Amino acid sequence: MPSDPHPLDVGLLSPVSAGHDAAVSDAAVLDALVAAEVALVRALASVGAAPADIADGVSTTLGWTGVGKGCRGHGLDAADLAVAAVAAGNPVVALVGMLRQRVPEAARPWVHRGATSQDILDNALMLLARSAADLVRDDLHRVEAALTALATTNRDVVAAARTLTQHAVPTTVGARAAGWVRSIRRAIVRLDAARAELPAQLGGAAGTLAAFVADLGAERAAGLTAAYAAELGLRPADAPWHTERWPVTELGDALVQAIDAVGVFATDVATLTRTEIGELSEAAGGGSSAMPQKANPVSSVLVRSAALRAPQLGATLHLAAALAVDERPDGAWHAEWPTLRELLRLALGAAAHAASLAAGLTVDREAVARNLALTDGLLVSERLGVVLVPLIGRERFAALIRQAADTDLADLVRALPEASALDVDDLLDPARYTGLATTFVDRLGEGENR
C-alpha cells in the first residue's frame, strides 16, 4: 500500500476512480520516486561502482521491497515533498536532499549520483504505469470473460439492431455482446504491448550519460543502463528518451483505447436499460435523491464518464509529450505527469466498474422480443425487398412499405398476386434474417483478435 493513507484527492468529484486509484495516488508516486533512487544505487553496486554494503544500507533504510516495486516505510510525506517541489519545478531535487538526510553518511554521495531529475521522475511514472496497467488488464480480462459468457448464452436471442437510433434489421443479443468482447480483446492486446515496452530512463543531465562515463568509463556506463533497468523491472532502452516520448504517447493511446472499449459497452448498456427499452439491467441500480422509484444504471454512467474524459487527456499527452523539444522541454514534460496519472486513474476505475457491470448484467428476453415486434415486420424490409422488388418493381414495393404504417405488412404481402407462392411468415420472421450473427459469437471461442 502507498505510504500515505490520506491523499488530498480522495475522488470526491471522480466517483468512477474512487476506491480504485491507490496505485496512482500521490503516495504511490512518492514510493516509486524513492524506488527509482534506490534502484540507481543498487545498479551502481551491481556494476562494481558502488560498494555492496552501501547499496544494502540504502535499500534497508529506504524500504526497498524488490525489483519493480515501490519503496515502503521510507518516512517521507507526499504533502511535504509537494510543497518543497515548487522551488525547482519538480519533486526530485527536494527528494534527493531528503533521502540523503536519511541514509548513512557514507551512502550520501551515491544517492542520485550522475542522474538528473527527469531520469528519476520518468522511471517513477513507468513503475506506476506498469502497476496500474496490470490492474487494468486484470479487470479487462474479467470483462471479457463475463461478456463472452453473456454472448454465448444469448447466441440465438434475436433482437432489433439499431442504426442512427432507429430499428434497422435483426441481429442477436449474442452478436451485440460479441462486438463488445472483440473491442475489449483488442484493447488488452494494445495495453499488453504498451506495458511490455515501458523503458527505464537514464541519461544524466542532457541525455548523454557524460557524468557516468567520466565516473565509470564508457563500458561500465553502458552496462549501468541495463543494470538499472533490471533493478526497476523495466525494459532497457537503447538510448535515453528524455525528449523521445513515444513510451508516454503509446501508453496513453492504449489506455484511451481500453477506456473507449469499456465506454462503448457501458453506453450501449445505459441505452438498453432505458425504461421504455428495458432489454438489459444492471445487477444493482443506483437510487435518486428525489425519485425513489428509480434504479439508475450507475456503473454504466460511471464508466461512460471516464470515456468522455479520456480522449482529451490522450490529446494532451500528444500535445505535450510528442512535441517535447531540446534536451528537456520547458513545461511540456511537466504537463505529462498529471495527465498520464489521471488517464491511469480513469482506466483503473473504468475497468473495475466495467468488470462489475459485465458480471451482473441481465438480459430481459421478453423485453427484447417485445421491442423486436414493434414494427410488425418492417424490421425485415431489406429481406422483403430482395424478394419482392423483382416481382413487383421498386415503386410498388416502396408504396407497399408506406402502406404498412397503417395496415399489417403480412396482410399486404399476402394480397399481392405475385406473392402467392411465397411463405410470408418465413419471409417476415426476424430469426430468418440474422446473417452471420451467430457465427460471430462462435468465433469468440476461436480466440479472434487475441
C-alpha positions in Angstrom: 0.0 0.0 0.0 1.1 3.6 -0.5 2.9 5.2 2.4 0.3 8.0 2.9 -3.2 6.6 3.6 -4.7 10.1 3.5 -4.2 11.6 -0.1 -5.6 15.1 -0.6 -7.7 14.0 -3.6 -9.9 11.1 -2.4 -12.0 11.1 -5.5 -14.9 13.1 -4.3 -15.6 14.5 -7.7 -14.4 11.5 -9.6 -16.6 8.6 -8.4 -15.5 6.4 -11.3 -12.0 6.2 -9.8 -12.7 6.5 -6.1 -11.6 3.3 -4.3 -9.7 2.1 -7.4 -6.8 4.6 -7.7 -4.5 3.8 -4.8 -1.9 2.5 -7.4 -1.5 6.0 -8.8 -2.0 8.2 -5.7 0.5 10.8 -4.7 1.8 8.4 -2.0 2.3 5.8 -4.7 4.2 8.3 -6.8 6.4 9.1 -3.9 7.1 5.4 -3.2 8.0 5.0 -6.9 10.3 8.0 -6.8 12.2 6.6 -3.8 12.4 3.2 -5.5 13.9 4.9 -8.6 16.6 6.5 -6.5 17.3 3.3 -4.6 17.4 1.2 -7.8 20.1 3.5 -9.1 22.4 2.9 -6.1 21.8 -0.8 -6.4 22.6 -0.7 -10.1 25.9 1.2 -9.4 26.7 -1.6 -6.9 25.8 -4.3 -9.4 28.4 -3.0 -12.0 31.0 -2.7 -9.3 31.0 1.1 -9.0 29.4 1.4 -5.5 30.2 -0.8 -2.5 27.7 -3.6 -2.0 27.2 -2.7 1.7 26.3 0.9 0.6 23.5 -0.4 -1.7 22.3 -2.8 1.1 22.2 0.0 3.6 20.3 2.4 1.3 17.9 -0.4 0.4 17.2 -1.2 4.0 16.9 2.4 5.2 14.6 3.5 2.4 12.3 0.4 2.4 13.3 -1.4 -0.8 10.7 -4.1 -1.4 12.1 -5.8 -4.5 12.6 -5.4 -8.3 9.9 -3.4 -9.9 8.2 -2.4 -6.7 7.9 0.8 -4.8 9.8 1.5 -1.5 7.8 1.4 1.7 8.4 2.8 5.1 10.9 5.5 3.9 9.4 8.1 6.3 8.8 10.7 3.6 5.5 12.6 3.3 4.0 13.4 -0.1 2.4 16.6 1.0 5.7 17.9 2.4 7.5 17.0 -0.8 4.9 18.6 -2.9 5.4 21.9 -1.2 9.2 21.6 -1.4 9.0 20.7 -5.1 7.7 24.1 -6.1 11.1 25.8 -5.9 12.7 23.5 -8.5 9.6 22.8 -10.6 9.7 19.1 -9.9 9.8 16.9 -6.8 13.2 15.2 -7.4 15.5 18.0 -6.3 13.9 18.2 -2.9 13.5 14.4 -2.7 17.3 13.9 -3.1 18.0 16.2 -0.2 15.5 14.4 2.0 16.9 11.0 1.1 20.5 12.0 1.7 19.5 13.1 5.2 18.0 9.6 5.9 20.7 7.3 4.6 24.1 6.7 6.4 26.6 9.4 5.8 28.9 7.1 3.7 26.0 6.4 1.3 25.1 10.0 0.7 27.5 10.6 -2.3 25.9 7.6 -4.0 22.3 8.9 -3.9 21.3 10.3 -7.2 24.9 10.0 -8.5 25.2 11.1 -12.1 21.4 11.2 -12.6 19.1 14.0 -13.5 15.6 14.8 -12.2 14.0 13.5 -15.3 15.6 10.1 -15.0 14.1 9.6 -11.6 10.6 11.0 -12.4 10.3 9.2 -15.7 11.2 5.9 -14.1 8.8 6.5 -11.3 6.0 7.1 -13.8 6.9 4.0 -15.7 6.8 1.9 -12.5 3.4 3.5 -11.7 2.1 2.9 -15.2 3.2 -0.8 -15.2 1.5 -1.5 -11.9 -1.7 0.3 -12.9 -1.7 -1.4 -16.4 -1.5 -4.8 -14.7 -4.6 -4.0 -12.6 -6.5 -2.6 -15.6 -5.6 -5.6 -17.7 -6.8 -8.0 -15.0 -10.2 -6.2 -14.9 -10.4 -6.1 -18.7 -10.0 -9.9 -18.7 -12.8 -10.1 -16.2 -15.0 -8.0 -18.5 -14.0 -10.2 -21.5 -14.9 -13.4 -19.7 -18.3 -12.2 -18.4 -19.3 -10.7 -21.8 -18.2 -13.9 -23.6 -20.4 -15.9 -21.4 -23.3 -13.4 -22.0 -22.7 -13.6 -25.8 -22.7 -17.4 -25.7 -25.8 -17.7 -23.5 -27.7 -15.3 -25.8 -26.2 -16.5 -29.1 -29.6 -17.1 -30.7 -31.7 -14.4 -29.0 -32.9 -12.3 -31.9 -33.1 -8.6 -31.2 -33.6 -5.4 -33.1 -30.4 -3.8 -34.4 -30.4 0.0 -34.2 -28.7 2.3 -36.6 -28.8 6.1 -36.1 -31.0 5.3 -33.1 -33.8 3.6 -35.1 -34.7 -0.1 -35.7 -32.7 -1.4 -38.7 -32.6 -5.1 -39.3 -32.5 -8.1 -36.9 -29.4 -9.1 -35.0 -28.9 -11.1 -31.9 -28.1 -10.2 -28.3 -25.1 -12.5 -28.6 -23.8 -10.8 -31.7 -24.0 -7.4 -29.9 -22.2 -8.7 -26.9 -19.6 -10.4 -29.2 -18.8 -6.9 -30.6 -18.1 -5.6 -27.1 -15.8 -8.6 -26.5 -13.8 -8.1 -29.6 -13.2 -4.4 -28.7 -12.1 -5.5 -25.2 -9.8 -8.1 -26.5 -8.1 -5.7 -28.9 -7.7 -3.2 -26.1 -6.0 -5.9 -24.0 -3.6 -6.6 -26.9 -2.7 -2.9 -27.2 -2.3 -2.4 -23.5 -0.1 -5.5 -23.1 2.1 -4.3 -25.9 2.5 -0.8 -24.4 3.2 -2.2 -21.0 5.8 -4.6 -22.3 7.7 -1.7 -23.9 7.8 0.6 -20.9 11.5 1.5 -20.7 13.9 2.6 -18.0 15.3 6.1 -18.2 18.9 7.0 -17.6 20.6 9.8 -19.4 22.1 12.2 -16.9 22.0 16.0 -17.3 21.2 16.2 -21.0 20.8 12.6 -22.1 24.5 11.8 -22.9 25.5 9.9 -19.7 28.6 12.1 -19.6 28.8 12.1 -15.8 28.6 8.3 -15.7 31.2 7.9 -18.4 33.5 10.3 -16.5 32.9 8.4 -13.3 32.8 4.8 -14.5 34.3 4.7 -18.0 32.3 4.1 -21.2 32.0 0.4 -20.9 30.6 0.3 -17.4 28.4 3.3 -18.0 26.8 1.5 -20.9 26.3 -1.6 -18.7 24.8 0.6 -16.0 21.7 1.4 -18.1 20.9 -2.3 -18.4 21.6 -2.9 -14.7 19.4 0.0 -13.7 16.6 -1.4 -15.9 16.9 -4.8 -14.3 16.6 -3.3 -10.8 13.5 -1.4 -11.9 12.0 -4.3 -13.8 11.6 -2.2 -16.9 12.8 -2.7 -20.4 16.4 -1.5 -21.1 16.3 1.5 -23.5 18.6 1.7 -26.5 19.3 5.4 -25.5 17.9 8.0 -23.2 14.4 9.1 -24.3 14.2 12.5 -22.5 12.5 14.1 -25.5 11.6 10.9 -27.4 8.3 10.5 -25.7 6.8 7.5 -27.5 6.7 5.5 -24.3 4.2 8.0 -22.9 2.1 8.6 -26.0 1.9 4.9 -26.9 0.9 4.0 -23.3 -1.6 6.9 -23.4 -3.1 5.7 -26.7 -3.5 2.2 -25.3 -5.2 3.5 -22.1 -7.6 5.6 -24.2 -8.4 2.6 -26.4 -9.1 0.5 -23.3 -11.4 3.2 -21.8 -13.1 3.6 -25.2 -13.8 -0.1 -25.3 -15.5 -0.3 -21.9 -17.1 3.1 -22.7 -18.9 1.8 -25.7 -20.1 -1.2 -23.8 -21.3 1.0 -20.9 -23.0 3.4 -23.3 -24.9 0.6 -25.0 -26.0 -0.8 -21.7 -27.2 2.6 -20.5 -29.3 2.9 -23.6 -30.7 -0.6 -23.4 -31.6 -0.1 -19.7 -33.9 2.9 -20.5 -37.3 2.4 -19.0 -39.0 2.3 -22.4 -36.5 -0.3 -23.8 -35.6 -2.4 -20.8 -33.6 -5.1 -22.6 -30.8 -5.0 -20.1 -30.5 -4.3 -16.4 -27.6 -3.8 -14.1 -27.2 -6.1 -11.0 -27.9 -3.2 -8.7 -29.3 0.1 -9.8 -28.4 3.4 -8.0 -31.0 5.5 -6.3 -32.1 9.0 -6.7 -32.2 11.7 -4.1 -35.6 12.9 -5.3 -37.2 10.0 -7.2 -37.5 6.8 -5.0 -38.8 4.7 -7.9 -35.5 5.0 -9.9 -32.9 2.3 -10.4 -30.2 4.2 -12.3 -27.6 2.3 -14.3 -24.8 3.8 -12.1 -22.0 1.5 -13.2 -22.7 2.4 -16.9 -22.8 6.0 -16.1 -19.5 6.0 -14.2 -17.7 4.1 -17.0 -19.2 6.5 -19.6 -18.0 9.4 -17.5 -14.4 8.1 -17.8 -14.8 7.5 -21.6 -15.9 11.1 -22.1 -12.8 12.5 -20.3 -10.1 10.1 -21.6 -9.7 11.2 -25.2 -8.8 14.8 -24.3 -6.2 13.5 -21.8 -4.7 11.4 -24.6 -4.7 14.5 -26.8 -2.9 16.5 -24.1 -0.2 13.8 -23.9 0.3 14.2 -27.7 0.3 17.9 -27.4 2.9 17.9 -24.7 4.9 14.7 -24.9 5.0 14.3 -28.7 6.3 17.8 -29.2 9.0 17.7 -26.5 11.9 19.9 -27.7 15.6 20.5 -26.9 17.1 18.0 -24.4 14.4 18.8 -21.9 11.3 20.9 -22.7 10.1 23.9 -20.8 6.7 22.8 -19.4 5.7 20.1 -21.8 7.4 17.4 -19.7 5.7 18.8 -16.6 2.3 18.7 -18.3 2.7 15.0 -18.9 2.8 14.0 -15.2 -0.8 14.8 -14.0 -2.2 14.0 -17.4 -0.8 10.5 -17.5 -1.6 9.9 -13.9 -5.3 11.0 -14.4 -5.5 8.8 -17.5 -4.2 5.8 -15.5 -6.7 6.7 -12.8 -9.6 6.7 -15.1 -8.6 3.4 -16.7 -8.3 1.8 -13.3 -11.8 3.0 -12.3 -13.5 2.4 -15.6 -12.1 -1.2 -16.0 -13.1 -2.1 -12.4 -16.6 -0.8 -12.8 -16.9 -2.4 -16.3 -16.0 -5.7 -14.7 -18.7 -5.4 -12.1 -21.2 -4.3 -14.7 -20.4 -7.2 -17.1 -20.6 -9.7 -14.3 -24.0 -8.6 -13.1 -25.7 -7.8 -16.5 -29.1 -9.4 -17.1 -30.9 -9.8 -20.4 -34.7 -9.4 -20.3 -35.7 -11.6 -23.2 -39.3 -10.7 -23.0 -38.4 -7.0 -23.5 -36.1 -8.0 -26.4 -38.9 -9.8 -28.1 -41.4 -7.0 -27.4 -39.1 -4.4 -29.0 -38.4 -6.7 -31.9 -42.1 -6.9 -32.7 -42.7 -3.1 -32.5 -42.6 -2.5 -36.3 -44.7 -5.5 -37.3 -42.3 -7.0 -39.8 -40.8 -3.8 -41.1 -37.6 -4.8 -39.5 -37.0 -7.3 -42.3 -37.9 -4.8 -45.1 -34.5 -5.3 -46.5 -35.0 -9.0 -47.0 -38.5 -8.4 -48.2 -37.3 -6.0 -50.9 -34.7 -8.6 -52.2 -37.6 -11.0 -52.8 -40.4 -8.6 -53.9 -38.7 -6.0 -56.0 -38.0 -8.4 -58.8 -41.7 -9.4 -58.7 -43.5 -6.1 -58.3 -40.9 -3.4 -59.1 -39.2 -0.9 -56.8 -42.0 1.8 -56.9 -44.8 -0.7 -55.9 -42.6 -2.1 -53.2 -41.9 1.4 -51.8 -45.6 2.1 -51.8 -46.3 -1.2 -50.0 -43.9 -0.2 -47.2 -45.6 3.1 -46.9 -48.9 1.4 -46.6 -47.6 -0.8 -43.8 -47.7 2.2 -41.5 -51.5 1.8 -41.4 -52.0 -1.9 -42.4 -50.5 -5.2 -41.3 -47.5 -5.8 -43.6 -48.1 -9.6 -43.7 -51.7 -9.0 -45.0 -50.4 -6.6 -47.6 -47.8 -9.1 -48.9 -50.4 -11.9 -49.0 -52.7 -9.7 -51.0 -50.2 -9.5 -53.8 -51.0 -11.9 -56.7 -47.2 -12.1 -57.4 -46.6 -13.3 -53.9 -49.0 -16.2 -53.9 -46.2 -18.8 -53.9 -44.2 -17.1 -51.1 -44.1 -18.3 -47.4 -44.9 -15.0 -46.0 -44.5 -16.0 -42.3 -41.0 -17.3 -43.1 -40.2 -14.2 -45.1 -41.1 -11.9 -42.2 -39.6 -13.9 -39.5 -36.7 -11.9 -38.0 -34.9 -15.0 -36.9 -34.5 -16.0 -40.6 -32.6 -12.8 -41.3 -29.7 -12.5 -38.9 -26.9 -13.3 -41.4 -23.7 -14.5 -39.7 -24.7 -13.1 -36.2 -24.4 -16.5 -34.6 -21.1 -17.2 -36.4 -19.6 -14.1 -34.9 -20.5 -15.4 -31.5 -19.0 -18.8 -32.2 -15.7 -17.2 -33.4 -15.1 -15.8 -29.9 -14.1 -19.3 -28.9 -11.5 -19.4 -31.7 -9.6 -16.6 -30.0 -10.4 -13.9 -32.5 -8.4 -10.7 -32.0 -6.2 -12.3 -29.3 
